[in-house]
Amino acid sequence: MQEILIGTVKGPGENPHEFTFITTDNAQTRVGEFVYYHASDGEHSLKIVGTITERHLVRNLPDSFLADPQTPPSLVSSLIGLSDEGAELYEIVVETIGYFHETIGDFINPRIPPAPGQQVLLASNEMLTRMLSPKQKGQAGGAHIGSLLTRKTDEVPVVLSVKDVVSTHLAVLASTGSGKSYLAGVLIEELLKPQNRAAVLIVDPHGEYHTLQGMHTLPGFSDGGYQPEVKVFTPGKIKVRISSLTEADIVYLLPEMTEKMRAFLSQAYRALINARGAERGTWGFQDLLNEVTALKYEDAKGQGGGNVSTIDGLEWRLRRRFEQSHIFSDHEHIPLQDLFKPGQCTVLQLSEIEEHEQQVIVGTLLRRTNKARMATVRGNAAAGDESLPYPVFVLLEESHRYAPAGQQVVSTNILKTILSEGRKFGVGIGLITQRPGKLDQDVLSQCMTQFIMRIVNPIDQQTIASSVEGAGRRLLDELPALTKGQVIVSGVAVNTPVLCAVRQRVTKHGGETIDAPAEWQKYFSASSVSAREREEAVLRKPQPKGTQVDGWEV
């Protein structure tokens, strides 16, 4: 394979792992591009790869040559006997990554800097395809999400390691309209392809992911007897068994309680647990209400009684929340094995459910899922306990709702637990948010693979720079310049951070922006037609003498 010479090393950069080179090539030295130089460790000849992080123009034609926009600078330089070929010189800053170790499947930095005057070469497509992605396109355990942004489409595929995505969690961070939901749809498609057959749950607060249905009819998703399945649970089908709620869940659902009310609720809840064995799900709303009501009366020792108004207030709040609820039920809930199954994507639509209830639903499901996986892995599941004999992946849209920064909601703690311990038990989490600054930083920092799209807000940029590992600081400078469908991919699912152009989705995207002018025109046209039809119907119908239609007597 012919090597492409692109420049000459000038010397070391500002940081120990950087160097600079000089080139006249403006087209192939873009930020995010990959170059290399040859080195030897005494035993082997190595190709030390680096990525371009900065560009500076160090020599150009004189300003006077550029002053007249009607006269090409090349014409001016030729008239005075100068050639403009090579007149522009660029100084390029490269951040060294290292050489690719074929056995390990990752980069190793030998700390061998290039010497001044040494040749710098452009990495070929074949070289980058082999080095950048831990998996190859179509390979088992791989997820092809797009191609390297600095090359032509599909020349260098970007393929993630699904094992690392699921086991160490991921975050998709992007401003509104940058394509984060589109990217999530691409990832789900890859997870459900025959080479992966993942068990996926999507928490969908906006109703954007129902368009994944029908995936099994599309090319590339079927293999022998395998076809992916997409199940959608609308708000009316979402049920949470009351006995799966913790005391903290119930307190969170009952706002504006006094301290005395909380104390009585805690007393009643503990009595119910001790009497009924709540861990087996053997109690309901009326059982809890009975325990609360019993606190009004004195016991055999003469204790209790009094505080009737406080307990009445607590009873009223419980009835208001649970008695007519369409979500919380004494007996019904969605079995985990209905939500999770290899080769199945389940979409939980929460669009018509208020935020407090959404947080409790998510917290309860994550708690049940984590408990089931722990019991399965440890082999200590008791009779009647839920079990999940396979790893699962949960994708949370608008994740700042379930772990907001500076607030303590019921879903935050279980998210932190799973993000820190889920790797051992096969519970993977994906977080999607348009406001990283509003997401709990402990939660965000636990996601070891990051998809970072266009973000303009300085607070969000600062949050990413301080909380996300693996994304080079220099690459984060590109965030405001990224356009729709362009993403920085970093972390354990790729061998080195890359700029990626997201591939086209196979399924329909459900998060398209509404075209307001088109909708207004459509409504106006439909209204005009309806009005005209009504008028024509009146004119066709025989009318009594003297009837007025538009001011005319018929």
C-alpha positions in Angstrom: 0.0 0.0 0.0 1.5 3.4 -1.0 2.1 5.8 1.9 0.9 9.4 1.5 3.4 11.9 2.6 1.7 15.0 4.1 4.3 17.1 6.0 7.5 17.4 8.0 7.9 17.4 11.7 8.8 20.8 13.1 9.3 19.9 16.8 7.5 19.1 20.1 4.2 20.8 21.0 3.2 22.7 24.1 2.3 19.4 25.9 4.5 16.3 26.3 2.2 14.1 24.1 2.0 16.6 21.2 4.2 17.5 18.2 3.9 20.0 15.3 4.5 19.6 11.6 4.6 21.9 8.6 2.5 21.2 5.5 1.2 23.0 2.4 -1.8 20.6 2.3 -4.9 22.4 3.4 -7.5 19.8 2.2 -6.3 16.8 4.2 -5.2 18.3 7.5 -8.6 19.0 9.1 -9.1 18.8 12.9 -9.9 15.2 13.8 -7.9 13.7 10.9 -5.4 10.9 11.7 -1.7 11.0 10.7 1.4 8.9 11.7 5.2 8.7 11.7 7.6 5.8 11.8 9.6 5.0 14.9 11.5 2.0 16.4 11.5 0.6 19.9 14.8 -1.3 19.2 13.0 -4.5 18.1 10.1 -3.4 15.9 9.3 -0.8 13.4 6.2 1.1 14.7 3.6 3.4 13.1 2.9 6.0 15.8 -0.6 7.4 15.2 -1.9 10.8 16.2 -4.9 13.0 15.7 -4.9 16.6 14.5 -6.1 19.0 17.1 -5.1 22.5 15.9 -4.1 24.3 12.7 -2.3 27.6 12.2 -1.5 29.5 9.1 2.2 30.5 9.4 2.9 31.9 5.9 0.6 33.4 3.4 0.7 35.7 0.3 1.1 39.4 1.3 -2.1 41.1 2.3 -1.8 43.5 -0.7 -2.1 40.4 -3.0 -5.5 39.7 -1.4 -6.8 43.2 -1.3 -8.7 43.2 -4.6 -11.4 40.5 -4.7 -11.7 40.9 -8.5 -8.1 40.0 -9.1 -6.9 36.4 -8.2 -3.8 36.4 -6.0 -2.2 33.9 -8.4 -2.3 36.5 -11.2 -0.6 39.2 -9.0 2.1 36.8 -8.0 2.8 35.6 -11.5 3.0 39.2 -12.9 6.0 39.9 -10.6 7.6 36.6 -11.3 6.5 34.7 -8.1 4.9 31.3 -8.0 2.0 30.9 -5.5 2.5 27.2 -5.4 3.4 26.4 -1.8 3.0 30.0 -0.7 0.7 29.0 2.1 2.3 27.0 4.9 0.3 25.5 7.9 1.6 24.5 11.3 -0.4 21.5 12.5 -0.6 20.3 16.1 -1.0 16.6 16.6 -1.9 14.8 19.8 -0.1 11.4 19.9 -2.2 8.3 20.5 0.4 5.5 20.0 0.8 2.4 17.8 -1.9 -0.1 17.4 -1.2 -3.5 19.1 -2.9 -6.2 17.0 -3.0 -8.7 19.8 -4.3 -6.4 22.5 -6.6 -4.6 20.0 -5.9 -1.2 21.4 -3.3 1.7 21.2 -0.1 1.7 23.2 1.9 4.9 23.5 5.6 4.1 23.5 6.6 7.7 24.4 8.9 7.9 21.4 8.6 11.5 20.0 9.3 12.2 16.3 12.5 14.0 15.4 12.5 17.4 13.6 12.5 16.8 9.9 10.9 13.4 10.1 8.1 12.6 7.6 4.5 12.7 8.6 2.1 10.5 6.6 -1.7 10.4 6.2 -3.3 7.3 7.7 -5.1 5.2 5.0 -8.7 4.2 5.1 -7.7 0.5 5.6 -5.4 1.4 8.5 -8.0 3.4 10.3 -10.8 0.8 9.7 -8.6 -1.7 11.4 -7.4 0.5 14.3 -10.2 2.9 15.3 -13.0 0.5 16.0 -12.8 -2.5 18.4 -15.2 -4.4 16.1 -15.7 -4.6 12.3 -18.9 -3.9 10.4 -21.3 -6.8 10.6 -19.2 -8.6 13.3 -21.0 -10.2 16.3 -20.9 -7.7 19.2 -20.4 -4.7 16.9 -22.7 -1.7 16.4 -22.1 0.3 13.2 -23.3 3.9 13.9 -21.6 5.8 11.1 -18.3 6.7 9.5 -15.3 8.9 10.2 -16.2 12.5 9.5 -12.9 13.4 7.9 -13.3 10.8 5.2 -16.0 10.1 2.6 -19.1 8.3 3.7 -18.5 4.7 4.5 -14.8 4.8 3.8 -13.9 4.3 7.5 -16.9 2.8 9.4 -17.2 3.6 13.1 -18.2 0.4 14.9 -18.7 0.3 18.7 -18.2 -2.7 21.0 -21.7 -3.5 22.2 -20.2 -5.4 25.2 -18.5 -2.2 26.5 -21.5 0.0 25.7 -23.9 -2.2 27.7 -21.6 -3.1 30.6 -20.0 0.4 31.3 -23.0 2.6 30.3 -23.3 5.4 27.8 -24.4 9.0 27.6 -25.8 10.9 24.6 -25.3 14.6 25.1 -26.6 17.2 22.6 -28.6 20.4 22.2 -32.2 20.2 20.8 -32.2 19.5 17.1 -28.7 18.1 17.0 -29.9 14.5 16.3 -29.6 12.8 19.6 -32.9 10.8 19.3 -31.9 9.9 15.7 -28.6 8.6 16.9 -30.3 6.6 19.7 -32.6 5.1 17.0 -29.5 4.0 15.0 -28.0 2.4 18.1 -31.2 0.5 18.9 -31.3 -0.8 15.3 -27.8 -2.1 15.7 -28.6 -3.7 19.1 -31.5 -5.6 17.6 -29.7 -6.9 14.5 -29.1 -10.7 14.3 -25.4 -10.3 15.4 -26.5 -8.8 18.8 -30.2 -9.6 19.6 -30.2 -7.4 22.7 -32.8 -7.1 25.4 -33.6 -3.3 25.4 -36.1 -1.1 27.3 -36.6 2.5 26.2 -38.2 5.0 28.6 -39.8 7.4 26.2 -41.4 10.6 27.7 -42.2 12.1 24.3 -43.6 9.2 22.3 -40.8 9.3 19.7 -39.7 5.6 19.5 -42.9 3.9 18.4 -41.6 4.2 14.8 -39.2 1.3 15.6 -42.2 -1.0 15.1 -42.1 -3.0 11.8 -38.3 -3.4 12.1 -38.7 -7.1 11.6 -40.0 -6.5 8.0 -36.9 -4.5 6.9 -33.8 -6.0 5.2 -30.9 -6.9 7.5 -32.9 -7.6 10.6 -33.9 -11.2 10.0 -31.7 -14.3 10.2 -33.1 -17.8 9.9 -35.7 -18.0 12.6 -34.8 -14.7 14.3 -36.8 -11.6 13.9 -36.7 -8.6 16.3 -39.8 -7.6 18.2 -40.8 -4.1 19.3 -43.4 -3.8 22.0 -45.0 -0.4 22.9 -46.6 0.2 26.3 -48.9 3.2 26.2 -49.6 5.1 29.4 -52.9 3.2 29.9 -51.0 -0.1 29.9 -48.4 0.9 32.5 -49.0 -0.5 35.9 -47.0 -0.4 39.1 -47.9 -2.7 42.0 -48.2 -0.7 45.2 -46.3 -3.2 47.2 -43.2 -2.6 45.1 -43.1 1.0 46.3 -40.7 1.9 49.1 -41.5 4.2 51.9 -39.5 6.9 50.1 -41.6 6.4 47.0 -44.8 6.9 48.9 -43.5 10.0 50.7 -42.4 11.4 47.3 -45.9 10.9 45.8 -47.5 12.7 48.7 -46.4 16.4 48.6 -46.9 18.9 51.3 -46.9 16.5 54.2 -46.0 17.7 57.7 -43.3 16.1 59.7 -45.9 14.5 61.9 -47.7 13.0 58.9 -44.3 11.5 57.7 -43.8 10.0 61.1 -47.2 8.3 61.1 -46.8 7.1 57.6 -43.4 5.6 58.5 -44.9 3.9 61.5 -47.8 2.5 59.5 -45.4 1.3 56.7 -43.1 -0.5 59.1 -46.0 -2.2 60.8 -47.3 -3.3 57.4 -43.9 -4.7 56.4 -43.6 -6.7 59.6 -47.1 -8.0 59.4 -47.5 -8.8 55.7 -44.0 -9.5 54.4 -44.0 -6.7 51.9 -41.0 -8.2 50.0 -43.4 -10.9 48.7 -45.9 -8.3 47.4 -48.7 -9.5 49.7 -50.3 -6.1 50.5 -52.2 -3.4 48.8 -53.5 0.1 49.2 -56.3 -0.8 51.7 -53.8 -2.6 53.9 -51.7 0.5 54.1 -54.7 2.7 54.7 -55.9 0.4 57.5 -52.5 0.6 59.3 -52.7 4.4 59.0 -56.3 4.5 60.3 -55.4 2.2 63.3 -53.1 4.9 64.6 -56.1 7.0 65.5 -57.0 4.7 68.3 -55.4 3.7 71.5 -53.8 0.2 71.7 -54.1 -2.2 74.6 -51.4 -0.3 76.6 -53.3 3.0 76.2 -50.8 4.4 73.8 -51.7 6.1 70.6 -54.9 8.0 69.9 -55.0 11.7 69.5 -53.5 13.5 66.5 -56.8 12.6 64.7 -56.6 15.6 62.4 -53.1 14.8 61.3 -53.9 11.2 60.5 -57.1 12.3 58.7 -54.9 14.6 56.6 -52.6 11.8 55.8 -55.5 9.5 55.0 -56.9 12.1 52.6 -53.6 12.5 50.8 -53.3 8.7 50.4 -56.8 8.4 49.0 -56.3 11.3 46.6 -53.0 9.7 45.2 -53.9 6.0 45.1 -57.6 5.4 45.3 -58.5 6.4 41.7 -55.0 5.9 40.2 -54.7 4.4 36.7 -51.1 3.5 37.3 -50.7 2.2 40.9 -52.5 -1.1 41.4 -52.9 -3.6 44.2 -52.2 -6.6 41.9 -51.2 -5.5 38.4 -47.8 -4.7 37.2 -45.7 -5.4 34.1 -43.7 -8.6 34.6 -39.9 -8.1 33.9 -39.9 -10.8 31.3 -42.5 -9.0 29.4 -40.3 -5.9 29.4 -37.0 -7.6 28.7 -36.4 -10.4 26.2 -33.4 -11.0 23.9 -34.2 -9.7 20.5 -37.0 -7.4 21.9 -37.1 -3.6 22.3 -39.8 -2.4 24.7 -40.9 1.2 24.5 -42.4 2.6 27.7 -44.4 5.7 26.7 -44.7 8.1 29.6 -45.9 11.1 27.7 -49.2 11.5 29.5 -47.9 10.8 33.0 -46.9 13.6 35.4 -43.3 14.0 36.2 -43.4 12.8 39.9 -45.1 9.6 38.8 -42.7 9.1 35.9 -39.8 9.3 38.4 -41.4 6.7 40.7 -42.2 4.4 37.7 -38.6 4.6 36.5 -37.2 4.1 40.0 -39.4 1.1 40.7 -38.6 -0.6 37.4 -34.9 0.0 37.8 -35.0 -1.3 41.4 -36.9 -4.5 40.3 -34.5 -5.0 37.4 -31.4 -4.6 39.4 -32.7 -6.9 42.2 -33.7 -9.6 39.7 -30.3 -9.5 38.0 -28.4 -9.6 41.3 -30.5 -12.6 42.5 -30.0 -14.4 39.2 -26.2 -13.8 39.0 -25.7 -14.7 42.7 -28.0 -17.7 42.4 -30.0 -16.8 45.5 -33.4 -16.0 44.0 -36.1 -17.3 46.4 -39.4 -18.9 45.2 -41.7 -16.2 43.9 -38.9 -13.7 43.3 -38.5 -12.2 39.8 -35.5 -13.3 37.8 -33.8 -12.2 34.6 -31.5 -14.9 33.2 -29.8 -12.5 30.6 -28.2 -9.0 30.6 -30.4 -6.0 29.8 -30.0 -2.5 28.6 -32.2 0.5 29.6 -32.2 3.7 27.6 -33.5 6.8 29.4 -34.6 9.7 27.2 -34.6 13.1 29.0 -32.5 11.5 31.7 -32.1 14.8 33.7 -35.7 14.1 34.8 -34.7 11.0 36.6 -31.4 12.3 38.1 -31.6 16.1 38.2 -28.6 18.1 39.4 -29.1 19.7 42.8 -32.2 17.7 43.6 -32.9 14.4 45.2 -35.7 12.4 43.5 -36.6 8.8 44.1 -35.0 7.5 40.9 -31.5 9.1 41.5 -30.2 6.7 44.1 -31.1 3.5 42.2 -29.5 5.0 39.1 -26.3 5.7 41.0 -26.3 2.2 42.3 -26.8 0.6 38.9 -24.2 2.8 37.2 -21.6 2.0 39.8 -22.4 -1.7 40.3 -24.5 -2.7 37.2 -21.4 -4.0 35.3 -21.2 -7.0 37.7 -24.8 -7.9 37.2 -25.5 -7.1 33.5 -27.7 -4.0 33.8 -26.6 -1.4 31.3 -27.9 2.2 31.3 -28.0 4.7 28.5 -28.6 8.4 29.3 -29.9 10.9 26.7 -30.2 14.6 27.6 -30.1 18.0 25.9 -29.0 19.7 29.1 -25.9 18.0 30.6 -25.6 20.8 33.2 -29.0 19.8 34.6 -28.0 16.1 35.0 -26.5 14.9 38.3 -22.7 14.9 37.8 -22.1 11.7 39.7 -24.5 9.9 37.4 -22.9 11.5 34.3 -19.4 10.6 35.3 -20.2 6.9 35.6 -21.0 6.7 31.8 -17.8 5.4 30.2 -18.9 5.8 26.6 -20.0 9.3 25.4 -21.7 10.5 22.3 -21.3 14.3 22.3 -23.1 16.3 19.6 -23.5 20.0 19.0 -23.7 21.9 22.3 -23.6 25.7 22.4 -24.5 26.5 26.1 -21.2 27.3 28.0 -22.5 25.7 31.2 -23.2 22.4 29.4 -19.8 22.5 27.7 -18.1 23.0 31.0 -20.1 20.2 32.5 -18.9 17.8 29.8 -15.3 18.9 30.0 -15.2 18.3 33.8 -17.4 15.2 34.1 -16.8 13.1 31.0 -13.6 11.0 30.8 -12.1 10.0 27.5 -13.1 13.0 25.3 -9.9 15.0 24.5 -10.3 18.6 25.7 -9.1 19.8 22.2 -11.8 17.8 20.5 -14.4 19.4 22.7 -13.6 22.7 21.1 -15.4 21.4 18.1 -18.8 21.2 19.8 -20.3 24.5 18.6 -19.1 23.8 15.0 -20.7 20.3 14.8 -23.8 20.2 12.6 -26.8 17.9 12.7 -25.8 14.2 12.6 -22.2 14.8 13.6 -20.9 13.4 16.9 -17.8 13.0 18.9 -17.6 9.4 20.1 -15.3 8.6 23.0 -14.8 6.2 25.8 -14.3 2.5 26.1 -16.6 1.5 23.2 -14.0 2.9 20.7 -10.2 2.6 20.7 -9.7 6.4 20.5 -12.1 9.5 20.4 -13.3 10.1 16.8 -15.5 12.5 14.9 -18.3 10.5 13.3 -21.0 11.2 10.8 -24.1 9.2 11.9 -25.4 6.7 9.4 -28.9 6.9 7.9 -31.6 5.2 10.0 -33.4 2.2 8.5 -36.6 2.8 10.6 -38.5 6.0 10.5 -37.5 8.8 12.8 -40.2 9.7 15.3 -38.7 12.9 16.6 -39.1 15.2 13.6 -39.6 18.9 14.2 -43.2 20.0 13.4 -43.4 22.2 10.3 -45.7 24.9 11.8 -46.3 26.9 8.6 -47.2 23.7 6.6 -49.7 22.7 9.4 -51.2 26.2 9.4 -51.7 26.1 5.6 -53.2 22.6 5.8 -55.6 23.6 8.5 -56.7 26.8 6.7 -57.2 24.8 3.5 -59.3 22.1 5.2 -61.3 24.8 7.1 -62.0 26.7 3.8 -63.1 23.5 2.0 -65.4 22.5 5.0 -67.0 26.0 5.0 -67.6 26.0 1.3 -69.1 22.5 1.4 -71.5 23.6 4.1 -72.6 26.6 2.1 -73.1 24.5 -1.0 -75.2 22.0 1.0 -77.4 24.7 2.3 -78.0 26.1 -1.3 -78.8 22.6 -2.6 -81.3 21.9 0.1 -84.8 23.3 -0.5 -85.4 26.2 1.9 -88.6 27.9 3.1 -89.4 31.2 1.3 -87.6 34.1 2.9 -84.5 32.2 4.2 -81.3 34.3 4.2 -78.0 32.8 2.8 -75.1 35.2 2.8 -77.4 38.2 2.9 -79.5 36.9 -0.1 -83.1 35.7 0.1 -83.8 32.3 -1.3 
